[in-house]
Every structure is written in C-alpha cells, then in structure tokens.
Amino acid sequence: MPQYANNPDRKTWLTVPENSDFPIQNIPFGVFLTKEDVITIGTRIGDFAIDMGALQQLGYFDDLGLPDDMFLQDSLNDFIAYGKKTWRQVRNRLSDLFEINNPTLRDNEEQRKIVIFHVHDVEMLLPVQIGDYTDFYSSKEHATNVGKMFRDPENALLPNWLHIPVGYHGRSSTIIPSGVPVHRPLGQTLPADATTPVFGPSKLVDFELEMAFITTDANVMGEPVPIHEAEDYIFGMVLFNDWSARDIQKWEYVPLGPFLAKNFASSISPWIVIMDALEPFRVASPAQNPQPLPYLQQEGNHAFDIHLEVALQPENSTETVISRSNFKYMYWTMAQQLAHHTINGCRVNSGDMMGSGTISGPTEDSFGSMLELTWGGKNPLRLSDGSERKFIQDNDTVILRGYCQNERVRIGFGECSSKLLPAVSFNV
C-alpha cells in the first residue's frame, strides 16, 4: 500500500507555523484529555490536536474495517496491534482529510469545533499502556566514555559489546509523559573512602538522551523475529529521557546491573512518530567490526538521521542547550535490537517499549549525559545565567528535542521535558 502521506508537496488547510515539527507529512499518534475530561486518541498537525475518536464517531473511518471504539480508548495498544497496513491506511486517511483542497471537514464548521483543539487546551497522556520495557546500551561512543571513566581506558568496551546489543529489563510503572515532574530519588550510596553505605537523596542525578521505539505484537513465545522482518513490528518512536542516579548506580549495579538508580522515572515525548513518516530519513549505520553473527546481519540503510538536542533550564531562568547529537550514531540498529531480544524466544507485545541507550556522538558537545559532558563532575558546565552544573540540581528542567529535516520537509517529535523536584521527605 502506498504511503502518499509522505508527499512533500502536500499542504494542509490548517495553519502550520514555519519549521513546525508537525507538518501534514508527520501525522503522529497520541492520547490526550480534553477540557471536557474526555480521553481520546488523536493526531497533531501544526499546533492543533485532532480528536480521532470524534472523527470515528462522525464516520470518517467507516470503510477501514476497524472496531467502532478503536479511537475512543485510553491507549493506542489495540490500534498498534492491528499492524502496519492499518497504521498506513489511517495515516493516509488523515492526510487526505486535512489536505488543503479537501472541503469535507474544512468547510464543516460544526464538525471542526468538536474535532480540532489547540494543543495548549489539551493534556497529553501516556500514549500506550507499556507492558514491558527494555533499555539497550547501543552507542559505542557512550559505552567507550563510560568504560574509560570507570574501567581500563585502553580496554573501555567489555568483550561482549561488539557482538551483541547489550540491554536490561527496566520498569514500565514509572514511565511518564513529558511535563510530569520527577522527584530526586532516595537510596544507598557509598561515599568516597567509606566502607559502609549511607542512606539519603542521590547527589548525582543525571539525564540520559535516548530514543525509544514502540512495538506491535511481534511473535509467540519461543519464536524469534528474523532480522529482515524486525522493522515491520516497530510502530514508531519517541524521545526518551532515562533519568539516572549515578551514585546509587555505582553502589548497586554489581553484579546484576541497574536497579533503583534507573527505575525511579523515565520520561517520553507524548506523540509517537510512526516509522512511515521517518522513511525519507534513512541513512547508513556505522560500520560494524567485527561482523555480527548471521542472525544480526543486515544490508541496506537501517539508521535514521534524527537531530537531537538537550537543554537545561534552571528555575526562573533561561535554558542552555548543553548537547547536540544524532540518532544515526547508534552502533546497533533497532532491527538488530529487536532480533536479538527475541532470538531466545522472548515474546514481544503491542505497546512494549525499547530504549536505545544513551546517544552520544563523537565530539564532546554531542555527549548524551551529564556524566560524560562534565566527565564525572570534573569539568562543570557553565549555563547562560552564569551558574554551573556537574549534575542536575533540584528545580532544574531537562528538555529533549528531536527532528529530521531535508530540503523539502521537517518531521519532529516535539519536546520531552521534565522538572527535577527535591526528594520526598522520608524518616528512618
């Protein structure tokens, strides 16, 4: 089925600001709450949130063979489970409906009033019920930086890193949409030169610049997903800030890896940009040497040219962009991650989420965490208001942004923004 929604010449009858992340060529999917306290599935064009539940009730999807309540639910899981053909049909229908020369909705003022909202008048919710969440560790630059800091600089990568997409299972219960604040976590840390741990708020809270992909039902238990089919089971992508407490992590991670330092909060951008919209921005992945084992080998372009940036904004001050990176730097691709994740027969379901791992580039200004940007706190960052940061302070807001752009069109993800609040009072 053609995906003519990507046509760069398409225009919409809605007003779209210049350099918007959400032109008619994007058509992402999300879930929002209206002023009337109605939860609905929707899409976005420019600064308008579009109620797809209302569109369905008005009959705009009647010929697509969808359940009557498909877009009246509080998550995208069922829609995602219908698969790639349905995603493309619905996106094409929305593209047609809002195309500049289509008068059907454009000239129906009564229907427009119940379908179209300004984004500032709705509350974005978590777009999917995330059953399982896996975080990978797939940036060679990031893994090398961390290895240099905490292990042998001459052998920064562990022996398995160039052979498998390393990952761990996280907690889906604390994944939150952009705009929801995060409390500084409590936990055990081991102070320098101490032999016993202490309890209290983490002193080294960090962000991690990541992206994440959302899956559809990919397999049944016991059956791997072949590498050449893996992309068919990826619905779309979001920006992802996987908050971390570096001091808690350092004390707890041996021998089983991340635990409390990583599961207190993870923030995502609320609009899922589907893979069809990202198709024009495919690029080659970094060369892999040594060659992966056959079940992980791919041909063609499987990376995506997504410009990324991180801004840090102290309370009552202006923001400072502290990192600029790109998703194309990732050593292991999403398809390789999904193929490896299922090679043992692990089942992957609709609404599952896979984090890329911290995305760091080859230059110091493209590192994807405070740990790297300040090199463990040794080189503080100076912000535009004159203050300095080694790690994230209370009441700082971390803002992730991402977009693809060529000479014809820009496809973006909006923002993933969250404020760090002080630790919750807790007496022991």
N, C-alpha and C positions, 0 to 999 in steps of 0.2 A: 504494500500500500504506500503510495507517495506521501511524503511529509511536506506538502506545499506550504505549511505554516512557516517554514523557514525562508520563504521567498524574501530576499532583502528589499525588493521593490514594494512590498505591501505597506499600505498606510492604514491608519485607523481613524474613525470619526471621533474617537475620544482625543482629548488634548494630552499629548505626551511631552514632557519637558525635554529639552536637548540633553543628550548624554544620560538619559534615564537608563537604569538597569533593566527596565521592564517595558521594552517596546512590544509591538504586536508579534514580533518574531520570538518572543520569550514564552509567554503563557505558562508560568509556573503553577504549582498547585499547593494549597494550604488549607488551614481550618481557622475560622475566626468567629468571634462573638459580636453580634450587632448591638446597637443601642437598645433594641427591644429584647435583649437577652436571648436571642436565637443563635444557636450554634449551627454553622453551616460550612460545607466545603466550598472553596472558591478559588478564583484565579485573580491575577493582577495585571493591569495594563496601565502604564504610567503611574499616577498617584491614585488610581481607582481600584478598590477591591470589588470583585464581581461575585455575586451570590449565585453559585451554580445550583444550589438547592431550589432557589426560586425559578431559575431557568428551566430546571427539570419539571417543576410543577406547572410551568407555562407551556410545556410540550416541546421544548427545543431539542430534546434528546430522544424523542419517542421512537424514532426509527433505528436506533442503535442497539436495541435488544438488551437494555440494561434494566436491572431491578428498579421498581418505581421509587425506592427510597435511597438509591445509590449515593446521591449527593446531599441527603438530609441527615447524614450520620455525623458523629463527632470525631471521626478519624478517616484517613484515606486508605486504611488497610484493605477493605473489600474492593475498592476501585483498583488498587495496586495488584491485588490477586487476580484480576481479570486479564492481565498480561499486556504485552506490547501492542498488539493490534488494537485493543480497546483504548489504550492511552493515546495512540496516534489518531484514532477516529475522533475522540473527544477534543483533542487539541486542534485538529483540523476544523471541527465544527465551530469551536470558539473563534478561531482565526477568521472563518467565513462570516460569522455573526457580527464581528466588530470591524470588518473590512470597510473602508471608507465609503464604498459605493453600495453597500447593502442597507436598504432602508428599513428592513423588518423590525429591528429593535430601535434603530437610530431615530425613526420617526414616530415611535410609540412612547409618548411622554409618560403615560400612566405606568407602563411596564418598566421603563427606565428607573422610575422612582423606587421601585421595590427590588430592583436587581443591582443597582450601582451605588456604591458608597465611597466616600473619600476614605483613604487609608487611616487618617487620623481619627475617624469616627468608629473604627472597629478595634477590637482587641485580638491580637494574634495569639493563637493557642498552639500547643504541640501538634504537629500535623499528622503524626502517626502514633499508634499505641506500640511502643517499641518492646517487643517480646524479649529479644536478646541483642546484646551489644558487644562487639569485638573491637579492640583497638590494636592497630598494627604499629610497626616501628620501621617504616619503609623509606625514610630519607637517609641516603648514605652520608650526606653532609652532617645531618643531625647526629646520627649514630657515631660518626667519627669524632665529632666535637665532644660528645659525652664520654666516649672512650678515652680521649686524650686527657680530659679533666679528672676522671676517676680511675683509670687503669693505666696501662703502659702506652704512652704516646706513640711508640713505634709499632704497637700492635693494637690499635684502637678498636678495630672491629673484632667481635668474637668469631670463632671459627665457623659457626653455622650461618652467619649473617648474609653472606654472598650466595647461599644455597637455598634458603627458604625465606618467605615473608614472615618474619618473627611477629608474633602477636600474643595477646592475652584477653581473657574474657572480663569485661567490666560490668558495671551495674546500670541497668536501664532505669531504675527507680529514681535516679537523681539527674536524669537528662531533662533540661528545661529549655523553653524557648527564649529567644532574645528579649531583653527587658526585665527579666526576673533577676533580682539581686541574689548574691551569694554571700553566706557568712564565712568568715575566716574559720577554718576547721581547728578542732582540738585534737590532741593526740600525744603520743610519746615521741620524744626526741632525745638524742644523746649529745649533750654539749661537748664542745672541743675539750679534749684532755680529761673527760669524765669517764667513769667506768660503769655507772648506773644511769638509767634514763630518768628524765623528768617529764612531768605532765603539764600541758598548757597549750595555749594557742600557737599554731605554726607561725614562725617568724620569716619563713621563706616561701610565701605563696607566689605562684607563677602562673602565667598563661601558657597555652600551647596552641600555636597556629596550625590548625588542621582543616581538612575537609572530610566529609563522611558521605557514604553512599547508602541508599535505602534499597532493599531487595524485594522482589516478589517471591512467591513460592518457587523454590529452585529445584528441589529434589525430594525424594523419600529417603528415610533413614537407611543407610547402607549403600546408597548410590552416589558416587562422586559427580560433580558437574565438570564436564570436559572444558578445557581451556578455550576452545573455539566456540563454545556456546555461552560462556560465562557472562558476556556483556548483555545477552538477551534477558538476563534475570536482574539487571540493575535498572531500577526505576528512575532514579535521579540523584542529585547531590545537594548538600547544604554546606554552609560554613560551620566550623566546629571548633569551639574553644574548650579543650580538655584541661580544666583547671588542675593544678598540681601543687602539692605541699612538699617542697624539696627536702626539708629537714626531717619530716615524718617518713618520707620515702626512703631516705638514706638509712634510717634505722631499721625499717621493717622489711625491705624488699628481699633480703636473703633469708631463705632460699627460694621462696615461691613467687617472687615478683611483686608488682604494685598491688596495694590493698587500700587502706584508709587514705593514703596520700592522693589517691586518684578517683575515689568514688564519692566524694562529698558533693561534687557538682560538675556538670558538663553542659555547656550552652550551645544551642544550634540556631542558625537563622531559620525563620519560620516558613519561608517559601521554598519548596523543593523544585529546583530547575531540572526538568527531565532530560535524559540523555539525548533525545532527538534534537533539542534546542542547542546542545553543545556540539553536535556533529560537525559543523563547519570549522571547529577549532581544534581538530585532531592534529597532533604532531608526533614526531618520533620520540620514543623513550630513550633515556640514557643507555649507552651500550652496557650490556651485562657480561662481565668477565669474572669468573669462568661461566660458560654457557650453563643455564639451568638444566635440570633433569628434564627428560622429554615431556612429562605431564605439565610443565610450566613454560614450555617454549611457545613463542608467538611470532607471527610475521605481520608486517604492516604497522600502522601508527595506532598506538593504544594509550598514548598520553594526551593530555588536554592543556592548551595554553590558557591558563587562568591566572590573571594578575591578582596578587594578594597583598594586602597591607594590614598593619596593626597600628592603631593609635591608642595612646594612653592619655586619659583626661583626669587630672586631679579635681577634687570638689571645688566648685566655684572658680574654675579656671578654664583656659583653652586647651584643646587637645594638641598632642605632638605625635606625628607619625614616627614610629620608632623602628619599623621593619617593613621592607618591601620584598616580596618573594614571588614564587610562581609554582603552581601545582605540577608543571611539566618537569620539575627537577626530581620528582619521586622515582626512585630506582625500581621499585616493584609496582606494577600496574594494578588497577582494581580487578581486572580479569584474573591476574595471577593470584591476587589475594583470595578471591572467591574460589578459584580452582583448588588452591592449597587448603583452604578452610574446610572444603568438603571431600578431600581426597581420602579421608578415613571414614567417610560415610556420614559425617555430621549433617544433620538436617538444617536447612536454612528456610525461613518462612517469610511471608509477606509482612513488611514492616520492620524486619530486622535491620540493624544499622551497623556499618563497618567504618571505623575511623581510620584515616590514613596514617596516623602518627604525625609527629611534629614535622612541619615542612620547612626545611632550611635550605637556603641556596648557597652558592659558592663564595659569596662575599660577606663581610662582617655585618653589613647593613641588611642582609637578607636572612639572618638567623631567625628562627621561629619561636624563641622563648627568651625570657629574661636570663635564665641560666646561661645561655650562650651569648646574648647581647652584652651582658656585663661580665662574662667569663667567671661565673660563680660568685659575683659580687665584687670582684677585684677592680672592675672598671665601671663605675656608676654612669648611668645615662643622665645627661642634663636635658631637662624639659624646657619648653618655650617660656614658662613662667619663672625660670631660673632655679627651680628645685631639682633635686637629684633623686634617682631611684636605683637601688640594687635589685629589689624585687617589688612586688605590688603592695602598696600601702592601703590601709583602711580608707574607704570612701573614694578610691580611685575607680574609674570606669575603663574597662578594656573594650575596644571596638575593633572588630574584624570586618574587612570589606573584601569583596572579590568580584571580578568581572572578566569577560572575554571581549575582545574587540578586534575587528579587522577594518578594512577601508569602507565597508558597507553598513555594518551593524554592531551594536554593543549588546551583549547579554550578561546581565549581572545577577547577583544573589542578594542585594540589599546589604543589611548590616546584621552582625551578631554582636550585640552589646550587652554588657552586664557589669554591675557595680559590686565591688567587694565591700561588704559591711563588717563591722567588728565582730569578734567571736561572741557567741551566745554565752551569757554568764552561767557558770557551772561550778558548784562547790563539791569537793570530795573530802 
